[in-house]
């Protein structure tokens, strides 16, 4: 909803980025925007969005970056980093291999996005603020604000070379 441009979902999204009052501890939160059981985000945006392909790809990258930069455990569906499709099949557990297989040529075509996602993974690894396990640390050091549909996530890391990181999620194109 939110990353597809429905900014009415901003408060829900903010709650799940921080995962502060949703679970007892951050590691109980498994963050994902697609998994093997349902349609891919690429497929869903293809038939629900009025955006052009490049705009949809930008939204998909923003979705996956939110998974990686939210408090909790990130879960990435295989191929999501290169816009995997199951050709609109919502529940593909019994579909043929041509639906469920990973199309490796797409990986080659979208290498630049794969590298972008790798950079987000590296950012998460190098900055403990994205991996706080204590709810009190999350409450104290992670803050979220919203303005006109845009979320600003501020992660503070005392005594770290990157003492503060600001992440901006803007699905509004403004």
C-alpha positions as a Python dict, from the first residue, in 0.01 Angstrom:
ca = {
    (1, 'X'): (0, 0, 0),
    (2, 'X'): (235, 273, 119),
    (3, 'X'): (518, 206, -126),
    (4, 'X'): (267, 175, -409),
    (5, 'X'): (179, 538, -340),
    (6, 'X'): (-108, 501, -90),
    (7, 'X'): (21, 747, 166),
    (8, 'X'): (-290, 683, 379),
    (9, 'X'): (-95, 375, 494),
    (10, 'X'): (196, 586, 624),
    (11, 'X'): (123, 525, 995),
    (12, 'X'): (106, 148, 941),
    (13, 'X'): (435, 159, 755),
    (14, 'X'): (601, 365, 1026),
    (15, 'X'): (488, 115, 1288),
    (16, 'X'): (647, -172, 1098),
    (17, 'X'): (971, 9, 1018),
    (18, 'X'): (1037, 57, 1387),
    (19, 'X'): (857, -257, 1515),
    (20, 'X'): (866, -107, 1861),
    (21, 'X'): (523, -190, 1998),
    (22, 'X'): (440, -475, 1764),
    (23, 'X'): (660, -749, 1916),
    (24, 'X'): (823, -815, 2252),
    (25, 'X'): (1170, -795, 2101),
    (26, 'X'): (1292, -679, 1758),
    (27, 'X'): (1417, -1023, 1654),
    (28, 'X'): (1057, -1148, 1662),
    (29, 'X'): (978, -924, 1364),
    (30, 'X'): (1041, -1095, 1031),
    (31, 'X'): (1032, -815, 775),
    (32, 'X'): (937, -891, 417),
    (33, 'X'): (724, -755, 138),
    (34, 'X'): (694, -1077, -61),
    (35, 'X'): (747, -1446, 0),
    (36, 'X'): (715, -1771, -189),
    (37, 'X'): (345, -1826, -107),
    (38, 'X'): (193, -1529, -289),
    (39, 'X'): (239, -1321, -598),
    (40, 'X'): (555, -1118, -631),
    (41, 'X'): (552, -747, -564),
    (42, 'X'): (657, -692, -926),
    (43, 'X'): (348, -877, -1046),
    (44, 'X'): (116, -700, -804),
    (45, 'X'): (243, -355, -903),
    (46, 'X'): (221, -447, -1272),
    (47, 'X'): (-156, -484, -1251),
    (48, 'X'): (-245, -238, -972),
    (49, 'X'): (-29, 61, -1056),
    (50, 'X'): (-59, 332, -1317),
    (51, 'X'): (317, 386, -1296),
    (52, 'X'): (545, 311, -1588),
    (53, 'X'): (791, 21, -1559),
    (54, 'X'): (1083, 233, -1433),
    (55, 'X'): (865, 390, -1163),
    (56, 'X'): (747, 44, -1054),
    (57, 'X'): (1108, -77, -1039),
    (58, 'X'): (1197, 224, -823),
    (59, 'X'): (907, 141, -590),
    (60, 'X'): (1020, -222, -569),
    (61, 'X'): (1373, -114, -477),
    (62, 'X'): (1233, 121, -211),
    (63, 'X'): (1018, -165, -72),
    (64, 'X'): (1315, -397, -43),
    (65, 'X'): (1533, -124, 108),
    (66, 'X'): (1270, -78, 379),
    (67, 'X'): (1291, -449, 459),
    (68, 'X'): (1667, -418, 500),
    (69, 'X'): (1665, -92, 697),
    (70, 'X'): (1375, -168, 933),
    (71, 'X'): (1422, -294, 1286),
    (72, 'X'): (1388, -673, 1291),
    (73, 'X'): (1501, -965, 1079),
    (74, 'X'): (1499, -908, 701),
    (75, 'X'): (1361, -1179, 472),
    (76, 'X'): (1422, -1152, 97),
    (77, 'X'): (1238, -1371, -151),
    (78, 'X'): (1481, -1523, -395),
    (79, 'X'): (1497, -1313, -709),
    (80, 'X'): (1320, -1015, -558),
    (81, 'X'): (1635, -809, -601),
    (82, 'X'): (1600, -846, -979),
    (83, 'X'): (1222, -796, -1004),
    (84, 'X'): (1126, -1162, -1014),
    (85, 'X'): (792, -1239, -1172),
    (86, 'X'): (563, -1538, -1152),
    (87, 'X'): (361, -1396, -1442),
    (88, 'X'): (69, -1293, -1224),
    (89, 'X'): (15, -1632, -1062),
    (90, 'X'): (-82, -1548, -705),
    (91, 'X'): (-47, -1893, -551),
    (92, 'X'): (207, -2089, -752),
    (93, 'X'): (268, -2389, -526),
    (94, 'X'): (141, -2627, -794),
    (95, 'X'): (237, -2426, -1103),
    (96, 'X'): (481, -2549, -1362),
    (97, 'X'): (854, -2485, -1343),
    (98, 'X'): (835, -2205, -1600),
    (99, 'X'): (634, -2005, -1343),
    (100, 'X'): (832, -2090, -1028),
    (101, 'X'): (1185, -2106, -1166),
    (102, 'X'): (1428, -1824, -1123),
    (103, 'X'): (1505, -1664, -1455),
    (104, 'X'): (1879, -1608, -1426),
    (105, 'X'): (1893, -1389, -1738),
    (106, 'X'): (1689, -1132, -1537),
    (107, 'X'): (1968, -1134, -1280),
    (108, 'X'): (2214, -1038, -1551),
    (109, 'X'): (1982, -768, -1690),
    (110, 'X'): (1928, -602, -1350),
    (111, 'X'): (2279, -627, -1210),
    (112, 'X'): (2278, -258, -1116),
    (113, 'X'): (1977, -307, -887),
    (114, 'X'): (2135, -616, -735),
    (115, 'X'): (2438, -404, -649),
    (116, 'X'): (2210, -140, -496),
    (117, 'X'): (2050, -404, -274),
    (118, 'X'): (2394, -538, -182),
    (119, 'X'): (2487, -185, -73),
    (120, 'X'): (2180, -172, 153),
    (121, 'X'): (2279, -509, 301),
    (122, 'X'): (2630, -375, 363),
    (123, 'X'): (2488, -60, 522),
    (124, 'X'): (2283, -277, 758),
    (125, 'X'): (2585, -495, 845),
    (126, 'X'): (2811, -197, 916),
    (127, 'X'): (2559, -8, 1131),
    (128, 'X'): (2433, -172, 1450),
    (129, 'X'): (2144, 77, 1475),
    (130, 'X'): (1954, -122, 1213),
    (131, 'X'): (2000, -435, 1425),
    (132, 'X'): (1911, -316, 1775),
    (133, 'X'): (1781, -617, 1971),
    (134, 'X'): (1675, -436, 2286),
    (135, 'X'): (1334, -261, 2266),
    (136, 'X'): (1466, 17, 2488),
    (137, 'X'): (1747, 88, 2239),
    (138, 'X'): (1491, 104, 1959),
    (139, 'X'): (1276, 343, 2162),
    (140, 'X'): (1574, 559, 2254),
    (141, 'X'): (1775, 566, 1932),
    (142, 'X'): (1531, 515, 1642),
    (143, 'X'): (1281, 784, 1558),
    (144, 'X'): (1032, 825, 1277),
    (145, 'X'): (858, 1134, 1151),
    (146, 'X'): (623, 1191, 861),
    (147, 'X'): (561, 1491, 643),
    (148, 'X'): (330, 1502, 340),
    (149, 'X'): (350, 1128, 277),
    (150, 'X'): (727, 1102, 327),
    (151, 'X'): (879, 900, 615),
    (152, 'X'): (1204, 1006, 776),
    (153, 'X'): (1377, 735, 980),
    (154, 'X'): (1655, 862, 1205),
    (155, 'X'): (1886, 598, 1353),
    (156, 'X'): (2130, 716, 1618),
    (157, 'X'): (2438, 507, 1704),
    (158, 'X'): (2634, 653, 1995),
    (159, 'X'): (3009, 592, 1978),
    (160, 'X'): (2994, 469, 1619),
    (161, 'X'): (3168, 630, 1322),
    (162, 'X'): (2822, 695, 1174),
    (163, 'X'): (2658, 848, 1480),
    (164, 'X'): (2337, 925, 1296),
    (165, 'X'): (2181, 794, 976),
    (166, 'X'): (1876, 945, 808),
    (167, 'X'): (1669, 724, 577),
    (168, 'X'): (1401, 889, 364),
    (169, 'X'): (1112, 693, 209),
    (170, 'X'): (927, 895, -51),
    (171, 'X'): (665, 714, -259),
    (172, 'X'): (501, 1042, -364),
    (173, 'X'): (733, 1142, -651),
    (174, 'X'): (741, 1495, -512),
}
